[in-house]
Amino acid sequence: MKLAMAQTVVSTDISANGAAIRATIVQAAARGARLVGFCEGALSGYSKSQIMSPAEWEDFGCVAQESELRSIAALCGELRIFAVVGGAHRLPDGRPPHNSLYILSDSGALLTRYDKRFLSNTELSGWYTPGAMPIIVEVDGFRFGCAVCIESQFPEVFSDYERMGVDGVIFSSYGLPSYFQIALRAHAALNCIWIGATTPAQKAGKGPAGVIGPDGEWIAQCAQTPEPGLVVASLDRNDPAYDIPLQKARPWRAKARQGHIYREKLVDDPRSHNRDEY
């Protein structure tokens, strides 16, 4: 299947953000993509950038965002493509919103939503409310988890998804600095999964959107410029280039974690137990 990652300009104008997302979805569908991912806050705007204070969440335009999401979902149904769109998910009683990824199906419906679980210290100070669970979506037999921004610094997010049997993770962030890229490449290689990474166009100078293969190498990246961009990569489990990570390393590591291959080789011998002799 073909996976697309986008870098769109994110502004304070929700309708402009929605228009940019729809235009990119049209491009992705024209290039044969079955799923296209957008950055953290792609539709709503992101805290400290477009939303300048937690108080602004009260009138950031949740009605406009819902209208745009419905319009984007309808386009996905028309073009038969899935989309992962970053936005703020409103909560009642004045509580901060979730920092979310809306997953829209190729039938034009809201399939599910991922709420960022590991929030930064700043995000916890009135900006967002943490989520509580991982989510997995399936597209043409490929299973994808979702992660957001600073979750790149939590290896358990990606190793848990690997144990849940995903083929890849859609990673949405408001920026891809070098240490995020290093971590993402490591997570891809250690877990033998694809990782699609997104960023806003205005942050692409620190790292553009792209797709990482299960060997930890970039397959393709957008231009490192502040212009909107889109990259499309083909995911093939039978690609000979990924024979070692997908057909050998990943199954072997799963067996190794169970421990049987080591326990049956253990020895009960003084030479093994004694640690104060050469």
C-alpha positions as CSV (number, residue, x, y, z in Angstrom):
1,M,0.0,0.0,0.0
2,K,1.1,3.6,-0.5
3,L,1.5,5.9,2.5
4,A,1.6,9.7,2.2
5,M,3.0,12.1,4.8
6,A,2.3,15.9,4.4
7,Q,3.7,19.1,5.6
8,T,1.1,21.9,5.3
9,V,1.2,25.4,6.6
10,V,-0.6,25.7,9.9
11,S,-2.2,29.0,10.7
12,T,-4.7,30.6,13.1
13,D,-7.4,30.3,10.4
14,I,-9.1,27.0,10.8
15,S,-10.9,27.3,7.4
16,A,-7.5,28.0,5.7
17,N,-6.0,25.0,7.5
18,G,-8.9,22.8,6.3
19,A,-8.5,24.0,2.8
20,A,-4.8,23.1,2.8
21,I,-5.6,19.7,4.2
22,R,-8.2,19.0,1.5
23,A,-5.9,20.2,-1.3
24,T,-3.2,17.8,0.0
25,I,-5.6,14.9,0.2
26,V,-6.5,15.4,-3.4
27,Q,-2.8,15.3,-4.3
28,A,-2.2,12.2,-2.2
29,A,-5.2,10.4,-3.8
30,A,-4.0,11.3,-7.2
31,R,-0.6,9.7,-6.4
32,G,-2.3,6.5,-5.3
33,A,-1.9,6.9,-1.5
34,R,-4.3,5.0,0.7
35,L,-3.5,6.9,3.8
36,V,-2.2,10.4,4.3
37,G,-1.0,11.8,7.6
38,F,-1.0,15.5,8.8
39,C,0.9,17.1,11.7
40,E,0.0,17.8,15.3
41,G,-2.6,20.6,15.4
42,A,-2.8,20.7,11.6
43,L,-6.5,21.8,11.7
44,S,-6.9,23.5,15.1
45,G,-3.5,25.1,15.5
46,Y,-1.1,24.1,18.2
47,S,-0.5,25.5,21.7
48,K,2.0,28.4,22.0
49,S,2.1,28.7,18.2
50,Q,-1.4,29.5,17.0
51,I,-3.1,29.2,20.4
52,M,-1.3,31.7,22.5
53,S,-2.7,30.9,25.9
54,P,-4.8,28.1,27.5
55,A,-7.7,30.5,27.9
56,E,-8.0,30.8,24.1
57,W,-9.2,27.2,23.9
58,E,-12.6,28.4,25.1
59,D,-13.3,30.1,21.8
60,F,-10.7,28.6,19.4
61,G,-13.4,27.6,16.9
62,C,-14.5,24.1,17.8
63,V,-17.6,24.5,15.7
64,A,-15.6,25.5,12.7
65,Q,-13.2,22.6,13.3
66,E,-16.0,20.1,13.5
67,S,-17.4,21.5,10.2
68,E,-14.0,21.3,8.6
69,L,-13.5,17.7,9.8
70,R,-16.9,16.7,8.3
71,S,-15.9,18.3,5.0
72,I,-12.5,16.5,5.1
73,A,-14.1,13.2,5.9
74,A,-16.6,13.6,3.0
75,L,-13.7,14.2,0.7
76,C,-11.9,11.1,2.0
77,G,-15.1,9.1,1.2
78,E,-15.3,10.6,-2.3
79,L,-11.6,9.8,-3.1
80,R,-11.4,6.5,-1.1
81,I,-8.5,7.5,1.1
82,F,-7.8,7.5,4.8
83,A,-6.5,10.6,6.6
84,V,-5.0,11.2,10.0
85,V,-5.6,14.9,11.0
86,G,-4.2,16.7,14.0
87,G,-6.6,18.8,16.1
88,A,-7.8,19.8,19.5
89,H,-10.6,17.7,20.9
90,R,-12.9,19.8,23.0
91,L,-13.9,18.6,26.5
92,P,-16.8,19.9,28.7
93,D,-16.7,21.9,31.9
94,G,-13.8,24.1,30.9
95,R,-11.3,21.3,30.9
96,P,-8.4,21.6,28.5
97,P,-8.8,19.7,25.2
98,H,-7.1,16.5,24.2
99,N,-4.2,16.9,21.7
100,S,-5.7,14.5,19.2
101,L,-5.4,12.8,15.8
102,Y,-8.7,12.2,14.0
103,I,-8.6,9.1,11.8
104,L,-11.0,9.5,8.9
105,S,-11.9,6.5,6.8
106,D,-12.1,6.0,3.1
107,S,-15.9,5.6,3.5
108,G,-16.2,9.2,4.7
109,A,-16.6,8.5,8.4
110,L,-14.7,9.3,11.6
111,L,-13.1,5.9,12.3
112,T,-11.6,6.7,15.7
113,R,-9.4,9.2,17.5
114,Y,-6.0,9.0,19.2
115,D,-5.4,11.3,22.2
116,K,-1.8,12.1,23.0
117,R,-0.9,10.2,26.2
118,F,2.5,11.5,27.2
119,L,2.2,15.3,27.4
120,S,5.1,17.6,27.9
121,N,5.5,19.5,31.2
122,T,4.2,22.7,29.5
123,E,1.2,20.9,28.0
124,L,0.2,19.6,31.4
125,S,0.1,23.2,32.8
126,G,-3.4,23.9,31.5
127,W,-2.9,23.4,27.7
128,Y,-4.1,19.8,27.2
129,T,-5.7,16.8,28.9
130,P,-3.8,13.5,28.5
131,G,-5.3,10.6,26.7
132,A,-5.4,7.1,28.1
133,M,-5.0,4.4,25.4
134,P,-3.3,3.4,22.2
135,I,-5.3,3.0,19.0
136,I,-4.7,0.8,15.9
137,V,-6.2,1.3,12.5
138,E,-6.1,-1.1,9.6
139,V,-5.8,0.0,5.9
140,D,-5.6,-2.7,3.2
141,G,-4.3,-5.3,5.7
142,F,-1.6,-3.0,7.1
143,R,-2.0,-2.0,10.8
144,F,-0.9,1.4,12.1
145,G,-0.6,2.9,15.6
146,C,-0.4,6.6,16.3
147,A,1.9,8.8,18.3
148,V,2.4,12.5,18.8
149,C,5.4,14.8,19.3
150,I,7.2,14.2,22.6
151,E,6.0,10.6,22.6
152,S,9.0,10.0,20.3
153,Q,11.0,10.1,23.5
154,F,9.1,7.2,25.1
155,P,10.4,3.9,23.6
156,E,7.5,2.0,25.2
157,V,5.0,3.7,23.0
158,F,6.6,2.1,19.9
159,S,7.6,-1.3,21.5
160,D,4.0,-1.7,22.8
161,Y,2.7,-1.1,19.3
162,E,5.2,-3.7,17.9
163,R,3.9,-6.2,20.4
164,M,0.3,-5.4,19.3
165,G,1.3,-6.4,15.8
166,V,1.4,-3.1,13.9
167,D,3.2,-2.7,10.6
168,G,3.9,1.0,11.2
169,V,3.2,4.1,13.3
170,I,1.8,7.5,12.1
171,F,3.8,10.1,14.0
172,S,2.5,13.6,14.0
173,S,4.5,16.5,15.4
174,Y,4.7,20.2,15.4
175,G,8.3,20.0,14.4
176,L,10.9,17.3,13.7
177,P,14.2,18.4,15.4
178,S,17.2,16.2,14.9
179,Y,16.8,14.3,18.2
180,F,13.2,13.4,17.2
181,Q,14.5,12.1,13.9
182,I,17.3,10.1,15.6
183,A,14.7,8.5,18.0
184,L,12.2,7.7,15.3
185,R,14.9,6.0,13.1
186,A,15.9,4.0,16.2
187,H,12.3,3.0,17.0
188,A,11.7,1.9,13.4
189,A,14.9,-0.2,13.3
190,L,14.5,-1.7,16.8
191,N,10.9,-2.6,16.3
192,C,11.2,-3.4,12.5
193,I,8.3,-1.1,11.6
194,W,7.6,1.7,9.2
195,I,7.2,5.2,10.7
196,G,5.5,8.0,8.8
197,A,6.5,11.4,10.3
198,T,4.7,14.7,9.7
199,T,5.5,18.4,10.5
200,P,4.1,21.8,9.6
201,A,5.7,23.4,6.6
202,Q,6.9,26.3,8.6
203,K,9.0,23.9,10.8
204,A,10.4,21.8,7.9
205,G,13.7,23.6,8.1
206,K,14.5,21.6,11.3
207,G,13.4,18.4,9.7
208,P,10.9,17.7,6.9
209,A,8.0,15.1,6.7
210,G,8.9,11.7,5.5
211,V,8.7,7.9,5.8
212,I,11.2,5.7,7.6
213,G,11.6,2.0,6.7
214,P,11.8,-0.9,9.1
215,D,15.5,-0.8,8.7
216,G,15.7,2.6,10.3
217,E,16.5,4.4,7.0
218,W,14.5,7.3,5.4
219,I,12.7,6.0,2.4
220,A,11.6,9.5,1.2
221,Q,11.4,13.0,2.6
222,C,9.7,16.3,1.6
223,A,11.9,19.3,0.8
224,Q,13.5,21.0,3.8
225,T,11.8,24.3,2.9
226,P,8.8,26.3,4.4
227,E,6.7,25.3,1.5
228,P,3.8,22.8,1.6
229,G,4.9,19.3,0.6
230,L,3.8,15.7,0.3
231,V,5.8,12.5,0.1
232,V,4.4,9.1,-0.9
233,A,6.1,5.8,-0.1
234,S,5.2,2.2,-1.0
235,L,5.0,-0.2,1.9
236,D,5.7,-3.8,0.8
237,R,6.3,-6.6,3.4
238,N,7.9,-8.7,0.7
239,D,10.4,-6.1,-0.5
240,P,13.8,-7.9,-0.5
241,A,15.4,-4.8,1.0
242,Y,13.5,-5.5,4.2
243,D,14.0,-9.3,4.3
244,I,16.2,-9.1,7.4
245,P,14.1,-6.7,9.5
246,L,10.7,-8.1,8.6
247,Q,11.3,-11.8,7.9
248,K,14.2,-12.6,10.2
249,A,14.9,-10.0,12.9
250,R,11.3,-9.2,14.0
251,P,10.2,-12.9,14.4
252,W,13.5,-13.8,16.1
253,R,13.3,-10.9,18.6
254,A,9.8,-11.9,19.5
255,K,11.1,-15.4,20.3
256,A,14.0,-14.0,22.2
257,R,11.8,-11.9,24.4
258,Q,9.9,-15.0,25.5
259,G,13.2,-16.3,26.9
260,H,12.9,-20.0,26.0
261,I,15.9,-20.0,23.7
262,Y,18.1,-18.7,26.6
263,R,16.6,-20.7,29.5
264,E,17.3,-24.0,27.8
265,K,20.9,-23.0,27.4
266,L,21.5,-21.9,31.0
267,V,24.1,-23.9,33.0
268,D,24.2,-24.6,36.7
269,D,28.0,-24.7,37.2
270,P,30.2,-23.0,39.8
271,R,32.4,-21.6,37.0
272,S,29.3,-19.7,35.7
273,H,28.1,-18.5,39.1
274,N,31.4,-17.4,40.6
275,R,32.0,-13.7,39.6
276,D,35.2,-13.1,41.6
277,E,37.7,-15.2,39.6
278,Y,39.2,-14.8,36.2
